[in-house]
Structure formats: C-alpha cells, structure tokens
Amino acid sequence: MKNLMFISIFLIFFVLSSGLVRSEGIEIIVPNEPVAVYTGQTNELEILIKNDRNVKDTFYFSTSATTQWISLKNSWASLGTGEVTSLSLVIEPPIDTEEGTSILSITVRSVDYNVSASKQVYFSVKRSSPVFITEIKLNKQSLKPGETLVIQPVLTNVDKNQRMDVFVTTKILKDDYLVQSFDNSISIGPSKIETVSNNFVIKLTHTPGNYNIFSSVKDNLNKLLSQKTTTFKIEQLPRRINEEKEITNSVFYSNTVIRVTNNGNVPERNFNVLVSLPTISKKFFHPEVEPTSQEEKDNKIIYKWFISELSPGETITIKYQLQFTNLIIASSILIIVIVWILWLFYQPKLMKKYMGLLSKDEQITISLHVKNKSRKLLDTVTVKDFVPAIATVIKEFGTIEPTIKIKPGGTELTWQVKNIRPKEERVLTYKIKPMIEILGSLKLPKAHLMFETKKGKIKKTLSKTITIMGKVK
C-alpha cells in the first residue's frame, strides 16, 4: 500500500515537473531534482517506464552503477502499447559513505527491436547521523613484536547545536578471528572533532601478516551511526632460537638444565637439541625426559631431543643428572630404612580394640593393649584415652582403675602402668554406653602411650582410631 501511494504521488509530481525522454516510443520519467538518500538506510526510488510504441515489447533495464549498494529490484518487463511499469531502484549507502551528489544512468533496451533510451538520475547522499568517523589514524602501518600500535579513530559531530554521547568500539581481527577489542565512551560537543586513542602491544604470539581494524560508533540505543576500517601489518622476525644452560654441581651429582626459547614470532618446527658428553658418563646419565636418539662418536656420546614444534615465546626445558655415587646412596638409604624398621619393631606398641554392639541399651568394652617389644624394662608408662561426650564411661574396671577427668568435649582416662617387662603385654579395659541411640557409626579417637627413655626423654606412640558401627535401618 505504501509503495502504491508513493507511485501515485510520484506520477502526479513528475507529470508536472519531471523531465521526459522519448526514444522511438520509450519514455523514462525521472525526478528533475537530486533525490535525498541516507547512509545506513534502505532507500527506494521508483522510475516510470512507458511503452509509446504501437507494438507490445519486452524491455530490459540496466544502470551504470559500479557499487554494490545500488541495485534494481526488477530487470525486465513486457509492456503493451501505452502501458506503464515502475522500475524500483534500491539505494543502500553504507553507514560510512561520504556525503555528496552522484549521477546514475538508467538504460531501457528493447529485446526484439533495436530500440533503447537512457536517462540520468541525480541523488544526494546524506548522513543519517551527525556523528561519524572521518578516519582511523595509526602511528605505524608495519610493526614488529615489542612495538606498540596506537589506534586513533577520529570522530566528527557536524551538528551545530547538539552534544552527542556515543560509544566507540574498535576491534582488531586476523583472518576473521578477534584478536583484541577496545570500548570507549565519549561525549562530543557541537561542531567538534574528538580523537579516541587505544594502544595495542605487539607480542611474539601475534601471527605475522595483515590485520584488519574495525571502528564503529553507536548511540545510547545501540544504533549504529558510523563505521570505518583500515589495516596494518605485523612483520615476521628472522629465526631466533635461544638456548641457555645452567649447571649445578654437588658432591654426589651434577644437575644440568637446558632452556630452549623461541624468540621469533613464528612457530619453529622439526629441530634437535644436542648434548655431547664423554662416553664414560653413559652409566651415570639420568635424564628427566629420555632423548629421542643417541649416538657414539670419537669417545663421545651425543644425545638428541627432537622438538616437533616450538610456538613463539614458548620455552621447553631439558633436564638431566649425572649421578656418580648411585650405589652408595642406594646402600645408605637401604641401611637407614632397615634401622628405622628395626627401631619401629622394638618400640612399645599400643592397640585399641572394642567388643560389643553400638546400642543405647548396651555397654561396649574398650580394651587398650600395651606391649613392650623392646629388650628393656619399661619402668614408667602413661596411657591416655578419651571418650567423646556422646557416650558415658561406666565406672567398673576389670584391670587397673584410671584417673577420670571430665572435660567439655568428653571424658579423659589416664592409667599409670609400671614395670612392663620385655615382650610383656598389659591390657587395660573400660566400658562405655551411648547416651542416645546412634545411627551410622561412632568414631573413637586415638589413644596415647607415653614412656621415658634411659636418657630421660619422653616419647609418645599412638594407637589407631576405631569406628563402631551403629544400627542400620
């Protein structure tokens, strides 16, 4: 309906004021004045074509447009004598199109006859927003890693009265992949020019080649007002493989650390790291990562580590150790382990056990087994155990009666045991009773055994914790 109204008004207007082209019976009616079209919008212009010839004919339409933002909706029409058709011209100037007046030629050509006509159309490109990006300034067009690219979109507000608050987004892309994005919010006054500045540091990890910069301006409603693009290049550095070696020596071994770093900005592939050592060192050589290959030559052994790829800025570390006294060290460790096992074997031992069912109505017997595994008499031994507050201690003891101390978290029991002969075992028992019905389990803590050595030192050993299972519903 809108298009029909537009065509009707258009016909009335052009009958009165438009220019008419006749070429052997073909009439093209276009506006006499330049037609205003706006950037970032779809503008549609209707051109009227009339067949004044006395035969029905088919006509093809074409334009002299060299840009992609000018196109025809229909490219042909069949018209009888005196018939009129509307040729739709679609004009979609990009948001960053420069303002100005352009000329477009419309040509109508008969298919069956050597008949044609042409007419020029004038249209004036106007910006849809007073704020737009005039250019993107760069401090350099070609950069190397370590340098900084300064990106400066320049904004212009052509409105003479209104201040505009806008958002500027600048994106750096490489092969359609986003590398980095900058967002800025600025307020630009009437008839003012503002420059936004962002710094992009070139790193080794940035791939050499051409990069695209896209800057766009949007208003508070996120409507695109203007955009512009430019490019820059990151140069490729020459091959730069750096190798550092660090050696640390001690009495028993020598440690070597080799750090290989790619200081270029392209991946390095398929190369070897070589280490040359005397052949006699073969028996003492212990690498952290096994070499890819090795060969002996001129009383030397050459180890090779193959590196398939080393990315820019990446470092790989190769470590190896020359162990000169492996046998002595292994023997020393073995002796220490044996002595420690024997020491543990002859230490007094404390075991904690229980007997009974975990029930509110039943008593559980807890037994502490103290065994003197040494070859010496234990004169003074103290045994301590602790009962959580969830259970109470029944003050009936089948063996030595302990000292009982009530604490906030439960009950502490302490026994003093004397004269435990070598290989002798003493059993201390007591009974507990849960104060409530427990579902699940009751965990009792470790018991403590303390004894005094000949030198007067107090040593301690612990039992294991025990878990008493409760009723399962």
N, C-alpha and C positions, 0 to 999 in steps of 0.2 A: 504494500500500500504506500509506504514511504517513497519507494522508487517511482511509483506511478505519479504521485503528486509532484515529485521532483521533475519528472519528464514533462508533465503538463505545464508547470511554471516555466521550465526551460524552453518549451516550444513557443509560449507566448512571448517570452523575453527575446528569443532570437529572431522571431518573425519581425519584431520591431527594431532590434538593434544589432543583429549579428551580420557577419559577412557571409556571402553565399558564393560557392564555387560551382560552376557548371562546366562539365567537360563531356560533351556529346551525351548529355542527358543524365549525368550523375551529379547530384547535389550533396555537398558536405557542409553542414551548418555547425559552426564553432563560435565560442564567445569572442567578442571584439577586444575585451579587456583581459589582462592576465588573471587566471583563476588562482586563488589562495589555497595552498596545500600545507599541511602542518607535519612537522617531523614527529616520528614515533606514533603516527596515526594512519589509519587506512582511509584514504581519500578516493572518492569515486566520481568520475566525470563522465557525463553522457554526451555522446556525439551523435547527431542525427544524420542518417544516410537515406536519400530518396532516389528512386529509380524513375526518371522522367522519360525514359525511352519507351517506344511503343511495343517492346517485346519483354517477356519475362526473362530474367537473367540471374545468374549466381555470381556473387561478388566475394572476393577475399580482401580482408583488411590487414594492414601492417603498419608498423610505426618505425621511426628512426631511432628508437630508444636504444642506448648502449649500456644501460644499467639494469640490474635485476629488480629494482624497486618500481619499475613501470611495466605494466603488462595489460593485455587485452583479455576481457572475460570471454568474448566470442570472436572468432577469427573469420567467420564467413556467414553469409545469409543469402537466401533466394528471395527475390523481390519481383512482384508483378508490376505492370505498368502503373505508375503513380503511387506505389506502396512505399512506406517509410519504416525504417528499423532504427533501433537505438544501439549504438556501439558503446559498450561500457569500458572505460579506461580506468584501471586501478593504479593509483599512485601511492606508494608506501615509503616515503623517505625515512631512512634510519634516523635514530634519535640525534646522531652527531652530524647530520648533513648540514653543510653550510647554507646560510640564507642567501637568497638571490633569485633572479628571474631566469627561467630556462625556456627553450623553444623545442617543441616536439612536432615532427611532421607526420600527418596521418595520410595514408595512401589507400585508395579503394580501386580494385582492379577486377575487370570482368574476366570470368573463366573462359567463356566461349567466344568473346569478341575482343578485338584489340582496342579496348576502351578502358581508360583509367582517369583518376582525378586525385589531387593532393591538396592538403590544406595544413597550415601551421597553427599550432595551439601554443599559447603562452601561459605559463603558470609560474606563480611566485611562491617559493619555499619559505615558510615562516617557522620559527621555533615554537614548540608547544610550551616551553618553559623559559623564563627569563634567565635562569641559571644553567650554564653549560660548561663543559670542559673545553678549553680552547687548545690545549696542548699538554703533553706529558714530557717534562724535562728530565734528562738523565745526565749525570755528571760524566759518564763514560759509556761508550757503546760496546766495548770489548774489555773484559776483566779476567783476572787470574785469581785463584784461591788466595785468601788473605786480604783481598781488596774489598772495599765497601761500595755498593751501588746505591746512589742517592736517587730516589724516585720522587718527582715533584709534579703531581697533577696541578695545573693552573686553572682556577675557576673564575668565571666572569658572571656578574649579575648586571644585565642590561636594563633592568627596571630602575627607573629614576626615583621611585618613592618607597618601595617596599624592601625591607630586610628579610632575608630568607635563611631559615635554619635547615641545613641539609646534612646528609650522611654520605661520606665518600668511602668507597670500598675499592681497594687496589689488590689485584690477585696476580701472582706470578705462576705461570704454568709452563711445564715442559712436556711436550707430546700429550697434551690434554690432561696431564696429571697436575694437581695443585701442589705447588712447592711451598708457598707461603702466602698469607693473606694479611692485609692491614685494614683496619677500620678507623675512620676519623669522623668526628662530629664537629662541624664548624658553623658559624653564623656569618653570613656575608652581607654587607650593607649595600644600599642602593648605589648603582653605578660604580661598584668596587670590583677589584681583582684580588683574589686570595690564592696563595700557594700552599699546598699541603706537602709536607716532606716526610718521607719514610726511608729508613736505612735497611739495606739487605746485605748481610755479610756473606761473602762467597766462601764456602767451605770446600775441603777436599772431597766431601761426599756428594757435592753437586756435580752432576754429569756434564762434561763438556758438550757444547752445542748451542743452538739458538733457543732462546726463551721468549715467551710472549708475556706482555704486561697488559692487563685489562683494568681500566679505571672506570667506575660508574658512580653517578650521583643520584640519590633518591631523596624524596621529601619525607615529611613526618608520617605520611600514609603509605610509605614504602613504594611509592610510584617512581618508576624510572624516569629521570629527567634528561640525562645525557650520559654518553659513554664514549670512550676513546681507547685505542690500542697502540702499542708500539712494541719494539723488540730490542733485545740485547744478546750478547754472545759471551759465553764462558770459554776461555781458551784451554786447550789441552797442554798440560805440562809434560816435559820430557820424562823418561823413565827414571824414577828416584826410589830405589830400594836401599834402605839404610839398615846396616847390621851392627849391633852393639854386643860386646861380650863382657861378662862380669865373672871373675873367678874368685872363689873364697876357699882358702886353704886352712886345714887344721891338722892335728897330729895323725888322725886316723883316715881322713878322706880329703878329697878336693872336689868342690862343687863348681860347676860351670853353667852359667845361664846365658843363652844367646837370644837376643830380641831382634826380630826382623820386622821392620815397619815399611809400609808403602806410603811414601811421602808425595806420591803423584796423585792425580785426580781421575785416573782410570784404573780398572782392575788389572793386576798383573797375574798372569796365568802360566802354569806349567814350567816351574823352575825349581832348582835344587838348592838346599842349604848344605854346605860341605863342612865336615870336621875331620882333620887329619891328626892322628895320634900314632905314637910308636907301637909296633906290633905287640910288644910285651904287655902293653896296657889292656889288651883284649880281655884278659881274665878278670880285670878289675873294673871293667866298663859296665855301668848300670844306668841306662837312660830312663827318663820318665816315660817317654814315648819311643817305641822301638824305631830305628831307622828304616827307611824304605828299602835300602840296599847297602851293601858294604863290599869293598874290595881291598886286597892287599897288594902293595906295590912299593918296591925299594925300601923294605923294612919298615914300612908304614901301613897303617890300616885307615882307609878313607870311608867314613860313614856319610850316607846321603839321606836327607829327608826331602821327599818330593812334596811340593806345595802346588796344589791344583789351581787355587785362586786366592788372591790376597786383595781385599777391597781397599779403596782409597782411605787412608787414615787408620787402617787396621794393623794391629801388631800381633804376631804369633810368637810364642815363647818356646824354646827348645832347652830342656834341662837334662844334664847327665852328671853322674858322680863317679869318680874313681875311688874305689874302696880298697885300701891297702892292707887292712887288718880284719877282714871279714871273719876269718876263722877265730881269731882271738876274741872279737866282740861277741860272736855267737856262743863261744865257750863260756865267756864271762856271764852272759845272760842266762845260760843254762845253769851255771853254778848258783847264781842268785835265785833263780826260780826254785831250784831244789832246796836251798837253805830256807827259803820262805815257806815252801810246802811243809818241810820238817818242823819249822817253827810253829806253823799253824796246827800241825798234827799234835804237838806236845803242849799246846795251850789248853788251859781249862775250858771246858765246854758247857754251855747252858742250853737245855732244850725245854720247850714249853709245850705241854700236851693238855688234852681235856678228855672228859668222859661224861656222857650223859646227853640228854635231849634238851634243846632250847625251848623251854616252855615256862610260862608264868608259874605253873604249879609244881615244877620240878627243879631240883638242885643239880648243879653241874660241878663236877670235881675238876679242879685245875691242878696239874702237877708240874713242878719245876725240877728238872733232873740236872744236878750239878756233878760233873765228872772231872776228876783230876787226872789228865792224860800225861802230865809231866812225871819226871822221876824224882820230884822233890815234894816234901810235905807242905801242904798249904795250911798255914797257921791261922790266918785271919781272912775270912771270906764274907763279903756282904752281898746279899741278894735282895733286889728290889723289884716289886711288880706293882702294877697299877690297874685298878678296876674302874671302868667308866661309871658315871652316876646312874646310868640306865639299869645297873644291876647292884645288888647289895651283897655284902660279904657275910656269910654265915659264920658266926664265931665259934666254930667247932673245928679243931685242927688235929689231924691224926699224927702229925710229926711235931717238929719244933714250932712253937707258937710265935708268930711275928709281932712286931710293933705295928700298930694300926694308927694311921693318921688320916683324918677326914679333910679333904681339900675341895675347893669349889667345883672341880671337874669330876670328882670321884673319890676313891679310897686308895691310899698308898700303903702297901705292905712291905715291911723290912725284916729280913732274917739275918742274924749273925751266926755264921757257921764256922766252927774251929776244928782244927786237926783232921783235915781230909788227906788221907794217905795216897801215895801214888797209885793210880789205876782204880781208886775207890770212887764209888758213885753214891751221892746222897740225893734223896727225893724229898722235896718239900711240897706239901699239898694244902689246898684250902678249897672251900666251896662257895659258890655264888648262886644267886637266884635272881632272875629278871624281875624287875618291879612292874613291868607291863608286858602284855602279850606282844611279841616281836614277830613281824612277818618279814621274811627275807633272811637276813643274817646279822650276827653280832660279831664285830671285829675287836679282838683284844690286842692291846699294844705289846711291843717287845718288852721282855723282862731284862733286867740289868744285873750283871755279875761283876763285882769289883774285888781285886785282890792286890796284895802288896808283894813286890819282888824283894830279893835279898838286899838290893841297893836302896830300898825304901821308896821306890816309885810305885804309884798306884796305877794299875792297868785295868781296863774295862773290856768286857765282851758282852755281846747281846744275843738274845735268842731271836727266833723268827716270830713274826706276828701269827696269830691263829684266828681263823674265821669259823664261827659256829653257825651252822645253817639253821634257820628257823622253819616254822611250819609253812607249807606251800598249799594255798587254797586253789 
